Amino acid sequence: MGKSVLEMLICGGPVMIPIFIVSLVIWTLIIGKYRRLKKEDINQEIFTDKIISFLQKGEKEKIVELSSLTPGILSKTVKALTDDEYKTRKSLLNIVQEIMHEEYPRLEETLSTIASLASVAPLLGLLGTVSGMVTTFDSITIFGTGDPQSLAKGISQALITTQSGLIVAIPALFSHNHLLKKVNQQIFEFEKNINKIINILTKGDRQ
């Protein structure tokens, strides 16, 4: 019969405490990141088509209204680009660059922390393994091999901490890679669509 989480925490020894804390922090960050990305996950193609249509019709009020109601970096950038009258292509690109420098770190924040903690978890498991083996050899030194219960306790501690570290790390790394892919996709879509809008705003101006 499998052990409960509480039993694993007890049997795994003191190292299970930081492993458990790392797990809590990782999943708090992962869930928070998924919620934030979902909130800003709009269909950028549809948004861009609407903005281009409004631009072609000269309906600036509708651009401001739609941008204000739509979350995400693309809508924020469109609002900034259309705040004033005609700008050169260079000035528009400068505005986009400034917003990118501000927004990209926000999109990518916590991802490096998730990756680092996911790498730490199996190392903590390895530390627990070493501690368990030390306990086992200490038991052999004191009691010899005649106390199977003491030997089993040390070996169990070693295996449980290794298992726990991997249980934390594997799904965390998978989630990190999935989140990174979503962020990169959002950035790619943003750059593609904002260039379409700039082309309409500048009407072919390359200055």
C-alpha positions as CSV (number, residue, x, y, z in Angstrom):
1,M,0.0,0.0,0.0
2,G,1.4,3.4,-0.9
3,K,2.4,6.0,1.6
4,S,0.4,9.2,2.1
5,V,2.0,12.6,1.6
6,L,2.4,13.0,5.3
7,E,4.0,9.6,5.8
8,M,6.4,10.4,2.9
9,L,7.3,13.7,4.6
10,I,8.0,11.9,7.9
11,C,9.9,8.9,6.4
12,G,11.9,11.1,4.1
13,G,13.5,13.0,6.9
14,P,14.4,16.7,7.3
15,V,15.2,17.2,3.6
16,M,11.6,16.7,2.7
17,I,10.7,20.0,4.3
18,P,12.7,22.2,1.7
19,I,11.5,19.8,-1.1
20,F,7.9,20.4,0.0
21,I,8.4,24.2,0.3
22,V,10.1,24.3,-3.2
23,S,7.1,22.4,-4.6
24,L,4.6,24.9,-3.1
25,V,6.5,27.8,-4.5
26,I,6.9,26.3,-7.9
27,W,3.2,25.5,-8.3
28,T,2.2,28.9,-6.9
29,L,4.3,30.5,-9.6
30,I,3.1,28.2,-12.3
31,I,-0.6,28.6,-11.6
32,G,-0.2,32.4,-11.3
33,K,1.6,32.5,-14.6
34,Y,-1.0,30.5,-16.4
35,R,-3.8,32.7,-15.0
36,R,-1.9,35.9,-16.2
37,L,-1.3,34.5,-19.7
38,K,-4.8,33.3,-20.0
39,K,-6.1,36.7,-19.0
40,E,-4.0,38.4,-21.8
41,D,-4.5,35.6,-24.4
42,I,-6.5,37.4,-27.1
43,N,-6.8,36.5,-30.7
44,Q,-4.3,39.1,-32.0
45,E,-5.2,38.4,-35.7
46,I,-8.9,39.4,-35.1
47,F,-7.9,42.4,-33.0
48,T,-5.4,43.6,-35.7
49,D,-8.0,43.2,-38.4
50,K,-10.4,45.4,-36.5
51,I,-7.8,48.1,-35.8
52,I,-6.8,48.2,-39.5
53,S,-10.4,48.5,-40.5
54,F,-10.9,51.4,-38.1
55,L,-7.7,53.1,-39.3
56,Q,-8.8,52.8,-42.9
57,K,-12.1,54.4,-42.0
58,G,-10.5,57.1,-39.8
59,E,-12.5,55.9,-36.7
60,K,-9.9,56.8,-34.1
61,E,-12.5,56.8,-31.3
62,K,-13.2,53.1,-31.9
63,I,-9.5,52.3,-31.9
64,V,-9.1,53.9,-28.5
65,E,-12.2,52.2,-27.2
66,L,-11.2,48.8,-28.4
67,S,-7.6,49.2,-27.2
68,S,-8.9,50.2,-23.7
69,L,-11.2,47.2,-23.4
70,T,-8.6,44.7,-24.7
71,P,-5.9,43.3,-22.4
72,G,-2.4,42.6,-23.6
73,I,0.8,44.2,-25.0
74,L,-0.7,44.6,-28.5
75,S,-3.6,46.7,-27.4
76,K,-1.4,48.8,-25.2
77,T,1.0,49.4,-28.0
78,V,-1.8,50.3,-30.5
79,K,-3.2,52.9,-28.0
80,A,0.3,54.4,-27.6
81,L,0.8,54.5,-31.4
82,T,-2.5,56.2,-32.1
83,D,-2.4,58.8,-29.3
84,D,-1.1,61.5,-31.5
85,E,-1.5,62.4,-35.2
86,Y,0.8,61.1,-37.9
87,K,4.2,60.0,-36.9
88,T,7.1,58.8,-39.0
89,R,7.9,55.1,-39.2
90,K,11.0,55.6,-37.2
91,S,9.2,57.3,-34.3
92,L,6.5,54.6,-34.3
93,L,9.2,51.9,-34.1
94,N,10.9,53.8,-31.2
95,I,7.6,53.7,-29.3
96,V,7.2,50.0,-30.0
97,Q,10.8,49.4,-28.8
98,E,10.2,51.2,-25.6
99,I,7.0,49.2,-24.8
100,M,8.8,46.0,-25.7
101,H,11.6,46.8,-23.2
102,E,8.9,47.4,-20.6
103,E,6.6,44.5,-21.4
104,Y,8.9,41.6,-22.4
105,P,10.4,41.2,-18.9
106,R,6.9,41.2,-17.4
107,L,5.8,38.4,-19.8
108,E,8.9,36.4,-19.0
109,E,9.0,37.1,-15.2
110,T,8.9,34.0,-12.9
111,L,9.9,31.7,-15.7
112,S,13.6,31.7,-14.7
113,T,12.6,31.2,-11.1
114,I,10.5,28.2,-12.0
115,A,13.3,26.7,-14.0
116,S,15.8,27.3,-11.2
117,L,13.6,25.7,-8.5
118,A,12.8,22.8,-10.8
119,S,16.6,22.2,-11.0
120,V,17.0,22.5,-7.2
121,A,14.3,19.9,-6.4
122,P,16.3,16.8,-7.6
123,L,19.4,18.2,-6.0
124,L,17.6,18.3,-2.7
125,G,16.4,14.8,-3.4
126,L,20.0,13.8,-3.9
127,L,21.0,15.4,-0.6
128,G,18.3,13.4,1.1
129,T,19.6,10.2,-0.6
130,V,23.1,10.9,0.7
131,S,21.7,11.6,4.2
132,G,19.7,8.4,4.1
133,M,22.8,6.4,3.1
134,V,24.8,8.0,5.9
135,T,22.1,7.0,8.3
136,T,22.3,3.4,6.9
137,F,26.1,3.2,7.3
138,D,25.9,4.7,10.8
139,S,23.4,2.0,11.7
140,I,25.7,-0.7,10.3
141,T,28.6,0.7,12.2
142,I,26.7,0.6,15.5
143,F,24.5,-2.5,15.1
144,G,26.1,-4.3,12.3
145,T,23.8,-5.9,9.8
146,G,21.6,-7.6,12.4
147,D,19.1,-4.8,12.6
148,P,17.1,-4.8,9.4
149,Q,14.6,-2.2,10.6
150,S,17.3,0.4,11.0
151,L,18.8,-0.5,7.6
152,A,15.4,-0.3,6.0
153,K,14.7,3.1,7.5
154,G,17.9,4.7,6.1
155,I,17.4,3.1,2.6
156,S,13.7,4.2,2.6
157,Q,14.7,7.7,3.5
158,A,17.2,7.7,0.6
159,L,14.7,6.4,-2.0
160,I,11.8,8.6,-0.8
161,T,13.8,11.9,-1.1
162,T,15.1,10.9,-4.6
163,Q,11.6,10.1,-5.7
164,S,10.1,13.3,-4.2
165,G,12.7,15.5,-5.9
166,L,11.9,13.9,-9.3
167,I,8.1,14.1,-8.7
168,V,8.5,17.9,-8.1
169,A,11.0,18.5,-10.9
170,I,9.6,16.6,-13.9
171,P,6.1,18.3,-14.1
172,A,7.7,21.6,-13.1
173,L,10.1,21.5,-16.1
174,F,7.3,20.4,-18.4
175,S,5.2,23.3,-17.2
176,H,8.1,25.8,-17.6
177,N,8.7,24.7,-21.2
178,H,5.0,25.0,-22.0
179,L,4.8,28.5,-20.4
180,L,7.9,29.6,-22.3
181,K,6.4,28.4,-25.5
182,K,3.2,30.3,-24.9
183,V,5.2,33.5,-24.0
184,N,7.3,33.2,-27.2
185,Q,4.2,32.6,-29.3
186,Q,2.6,35.8,-27.8
187,I,5.7,37.8,-28.6
188,F,5.9,36.4,-32.2
189,E,2.2,37.2,-32.8
190,F,2.7,40.7,-31.3
191,E,5.7,41.5,-33.5
192,K,3.9,40.2,-36.6
193,N,0.7,42.1,-36.0
194,I,2.2,45.4,-34.8
195,N,4.2,45.6,-38.0
196,K,0.9,45.3,-40.0
197,I,-0.5,48.2,-38.1
198,I,2.6,50.3,-38.5
199,N,2.5,49.8,-42.2
200,I,-1.0,51.2,-42.3
201,L,-0.2,54.1,-40.0
202,T,2.8,55.2,-42.1
203,K,1.2,54.4,-45.5
204,G,4.5,53.2,-46.9
205,D,6.7,55.8,-45.2
206,R,10.1,54.2,-44.6
207,Q,11.7,57.1,-42.7
